[in-house]
Amino acid sequence: MSLYERMLAIPGEIWLVFGQMAPYLLFGFLVAGILSVWLPESWVERRLAGRGLRPVFLASILGIPLPLCSCSVIPVSAALRRYGASRGATTAFFLSTPQTGVDSIAVTYSLLGPLFAVFRPLLALITGVIGGALVDRFDHEEPEPEKDLSTEDEPGEKSMATEGDNEPGSCCHAEPEGGPFRRIIHFALVDLPRSLAAPLLIGVIIAGAISAMVPVDVLEPYLGGGLLPMFVMMAVGAPLYVCATASVPLAVGFIHAGVSPGAALVFLIVGPATNAATLAALWKVLGRRAALIYFLVVVISAVLAGLAFDQLIDWTGTTVGMAHADHGEAVSGWNNVWAVLMLVVLLYSLMTRYFHRKKAMPCCREENHSCH
């Protein structure tokens, strides 16, 4: 296939990826909307106090389905700590939450298959428990929590907010009026897509371009297996700010180019879990030692999980990536309908974000809020 033909194939590959993930992403958004109404942060905060494995395990479990990325988890975690959560539980929440969420689990299943979709949240749980337990065991520093990392609202008044939104009750952000159903729909189809739309669309475009322009398995002789591709994916993912959902199409592109599934898993772990903002916030909230434990747990668990996952793929003979789906059906029938609906939701959310920012900017300055 010539270069011109490959370039012409890019839009079709982008639509293929988008159509494959659209119904699962919409489902994940709706579940996240339900969680935003029926699982308020005030309920979570009251159950994470005290030392021991119980609050650490509970924090890890509760962090898995929440649709909070590595930046929006910062104020929530700071609030958990200020309202009485143990150091270990706060670290566990910091670890498990940005790695996954109901929306990213659904997208992982659609693009990478069921094995990835099960392994990813399970690993988030394991790393959260291990990291939280290590902090409880070895870290007894007591730095003063930084107030500017979260809001000054009283416990019980705080509701889940996505990245890009300010706290309810300020002029920068107003809770939608109406009953629970309306609030679920607003969170699922406006608030959450608003924070994910841009990186998600960029990730899908990159994945489609890689699929069209890069020959299948071109990198396999160099990054097909072993430790080297793990460290390469770690070096790619660590400095990036990429959320759990938007990282999935990028992983699909890496696997298409010949990177091993285990190395792609390393990217899915390290990318969402580590960036400068997360580590700096963890340092301020819990101290230097907790931040070091966090980083080491992410790095070591990512490499071990990548090696184990590659071995599991070899044992089971499982196919991962877009190859696990029937491409002939992926862009036909209902997939096109879901893709169009998902595109409308994402574009609408981007428009509301723009108008929301313009409207909020004057009063944000007045209230000393940060405008996103």
Solvent accessible surface area in square Angstrom, and as a share of the most:
residue,aa,sasa,rsa
1,M,151,0.68
2,S,58,0.38
3,L,116,0.58
4,Y,149,0.57
5,E,87,0.39
6,R,57,0.21
7,M,107,0.48
8,L,111,0.55
9,A,34,0.27
10,I,38,0.19
11,P,88,0.55
12,G,47,0.45
13,E,44,0.20
14,I,39,0.20
15,W,76,0.27
16,L,16,0.08
17,V,3,0.02
18,F,6,0.03
19,G,0,0.00
20,Q,20,0.09
21,M,0,0.00
22,A,0,0.00
23,P,33,0.21
24,Y,76,0.29
25,L,0,0.00
26,L,13,0.07
27,F,129,0.54
28,G,1,0.01
29,F,0,0.00
30,L,72,0.36
31,V,40,0.23
32,A,0,0.00
33,G,0,0.00
34,I,81,0.41
35,L,35,0.18
36,S,16,0.10
37,V,22,0.13
38,W,167,0.59
39,L,25,0.12
40,P,49,0.31
41,E,4,0.02
42,S,13,0.08
43,W,82,0.29
44,V,3,0.02
45,E,6,0.03
46,R,160,0.58
47,R,86,0.31
48,L,0,0.00
49,A,57,0.44
50,G,43,0.42
51,R,142,0.52
52,G,39,0.38
53,L,110,0.55
54,R,178,0.65
55,P,8,0.05
56,V,0,0.00
57,F,102,0.42
58,L,39,0.19
59,A,0,0.00
60,S,0,0.00
61,I,67,0.34
62,L,17,0.08
63,G,0,0.00
64,I,22,0.11
65,P,32,0.20
66,L,4,0.02
67,P,13,0.08
68,L,6,0.03
69,C,13,0.08
70,S,0,0.00
71,C,39,0.23
72,S,10,0.06
73,V,0,0.00
74,I,17,0.09
75,P,41,0.26
76,V,5,0.03
77,S,0,0.00
78,A,3,0.03
79,A,0,0.00
80,L,1,0.00
81,R,41,0.15
82,R,55,0.20
83,Y,45,0.17
84,G,39,0.38
85,A,0,0.00
86,S,10,0.06
87,R,9,0.03
88,G,0,0.00
89,A,0,0.00
90,T,0,0.00
91,T,0,0.00
92,A,0,0.00
93,F,1,0.01
94,F,0,0.00
95,L,0,0.00
96,S,0,0.00
97,T,0,0.00
98,P,0,0.00
99,Q,3,0.01
100,T,3,0.02
101,G,1,0.01
102,V,26,0.15
103,D,6,0.03
104,S,1,0.00
105,I,46,0.23
106,A,10,0.08
107,V,0,0.00
108,T,0,0.00
109,Y,94,0.36
110,S,1,0.01
111,L,0,0.00
112,L,0,0.00
113,G,1,0.01
114,P,73,0.46
115,L,43,0.22
116,F,0,0.00
117,A,10,0.08
118,V,97,0.56
119,F,40,0.17
120,R,5,0.02
121,P,20,0.13
122,L,88,0.44
123,L,16,0.08
124,A,0,0.00
125,L,31,0.16
126,I,77,0.39
127,T,0,0.00
128,G,0,0.00
129,V,34,0.19
130,I,81,0.41
131,G,0,0.00
132,G,0,0.00
133,A,31,0.24
134,L,63,0.31
135,V,0,0.00
136,D,12,0.06
137,R,155,0.57
138,F,107,0.45
139,D,0,0.00
140,H,115,0.51
141,E,57,0.26
142,E,121,0.54
143,P,41,0.26
144,E,131,0.59
145,P,33,0.21
146,E,66,0.30
147,K,95,0.40
148,D,114,0.59
149,L,36,0.18
150,S,14,0.09
151,T,25,0.14
152,E,119,0.53
153,D,43,0.22
154,E,112,0.50
155,P,78,0.49
156,G,45,0.43
157,E,116,0.52
158,K,8,0.03
159,S,33,0.21
160,M,11,0.05
161,A,19,0.15
162,T,4,0.02
163,E,46,0.21
164,G,5,0.05
165,D,15,0.08
166,N,16,0.08
167,E,21,0.09
168,P,27,0.17
169,G,82,0.78
170,S,16,0.10
171,C,68,0.41
172,C,2,0.01
173,H,14,0.06
174,A,83,0.64
175,E,74,0.33
176,P,24,0.15
177,E,141,0.63
178,G,52,0.50
179,G,38,0.37
180,P,57,0.36
181,F,152,0.63
182,R,149,0.54
183,R,80,0.29
184,I,20,0.10
185,I,55,0.28
186,H,56,0.25
187,F,12,0.05
188,A,0,0.00
189,L,50,0.25
190,V,20,0.12
191,D,9,0.05
192,L,3,0.01
193,P,0,0.00
194,R,14,0.05
195,S,11,0.07
196,L,13,0.06
197,A,0,0.00
198,A,39,0.30
199,P,42,0.26
200,L,0,0.00
201,L,34,0.17
202,I,100,0.51
203,G,2,0.02
204,V,2,0.01
205,I,90,0.46
206,I,72,0.36
207,A,2,0.01
208,G,0,0.00
209,A,30,0.23
210,I,33,0.17
211,S,32,0.21
212,A,6,0.05
213,M,61,0.27
214,V,43,0.25
215,P,64,0.40
216,V,101,0.58
217,D,65,0.34
218,V,63,0.36
219,L,62,0.31
220,E,92,0.41
221,P,108,0.68
222,Y,152,0.58
223,L,23,0.11
224,G,28,0.27
225,G,45,0.43
226,G,39,0.37
227,L,88,0.44
228,L,112,0.56
229,P,1,0.00
230,M,0,0.00
231,F,104,0.43
232,V,48,0.28
233,M,7,0.03
234,M,21,0.09
235,A,72,0.56
236,V,57,0.33
237,G,0,0.00
238,A,29,0.23
239,P,102,0.64
240,L,75,0.37
241,Y,93,0.35
242,V,10,0.06
243,C,6,0.04
244,A,9,0.07
245,T,3,0.02
246,A,2,0.01
247,S,0,0.00
248,V,0,0.00
249,P,0,0.00
250,L,24,0.12
251,A,0,0.00
252,V,10,0.06
253,G,1,0.01
254,F,39,0.16
255,I,24,0.12
256,H,40,0.18
257,A,6,0.05
258,G,6,0.06
259,V,4,0.02
260,S,7,0.05
261,P,25,0.16
262,G,0,0.00
263,A,0,0.00
264,A,0,0.00
265,L,0,0.00
266,V,0,0.00
267,F,1,0.00
268,L,1,0.00
269,I,2,0.01
270,V,1,0.01
271,G,0,0.00
272,P,0,0.00
273,A,0,0.00
274,T,2,0.01
275,N,10,0.05
276,A,86,0.67
277,A,45,0.35
278,T,0,0.00
279,L,47,0.23
280,A,53,0.41
281,A,4,0.03
282,L,0,0.00
283,W,138,0.48
284,K,97,0.41
285,V,1,0.01
286,L,0,0.00
287,G,5,0.05
288,R,156,0.57
289,R,116,0.42
290,A,0,0.00
291,A,6,0.04
292,L,102,0.51
293,I,21,0.11
294,Y,0,0.00
295,F,78,0.33
296,L,82,0.41
297,V,12,0.07
298,V,0,0.00
299,V,29,0.17
300,I,97,0.49
301,S,17,0.11
302,A,0,0.00
303,V,18,0.10
304,L,110,0.55
305,A,7,0.05
306,G,0,0.00
307,L,68,0.34
308,A,53,0.41
309,F,0,0.00
310,D,25,0.13
311,Q,81,0.36
312,L,50,0.25
313,I,21,0.11
314,D,108,0.56
315,W,189,0.66
316,T,78,0.45
317,G,62,0.59
318,T,47,0.28
319,T,75,0.44
320,V,15,0.09
321,G,3,0.03
322,M,20,0.09
323,A,74,0.57
324,H,61,0.27
325,A,24,0.19
326,D,93,0.48
327,H,78,0.35
328,G,57,0.55
329,E,111,0.50
330,A,4,0.03
331,V,55,0.32
332,S,43,0.28
333,G,56,0.54
334,W,179,0.63
335,N,34,0.18
336,N,51,0.26
337,V,78,0.45
338,W,94,0.33
339,A,0,0.00
340,V,81,0.47
341,L,82,0.41
342,M,0,0.00
343,L,59,0.29
344,V,86,0.50
345,V,13,0.08
346,L,0,0.00
347,L,85,0.42
348,Y,113,0.43
349,S,0,0.00
350,L,55,0.27
351,M,114,0.51
352,T,27,0.16
353,R,50,0.18
354,Y,121,0.46
355,F,119,0.50
356,H,36,0.16
357,R,97,0.35
358,K,118,0.50
359,K,173,0.73
360,A,6,0.04
361,M,74,0.33
362,P,79,0.49
363,C,27,0.16
364,C,0,0.00
365,R,164,0.60
366,E,149,0.67
367,E,75,0.34
368,N,139,0.71
369,H,64,0.29
370,S,70,0.45
371,C,48,0.29
372,H,85,0.38
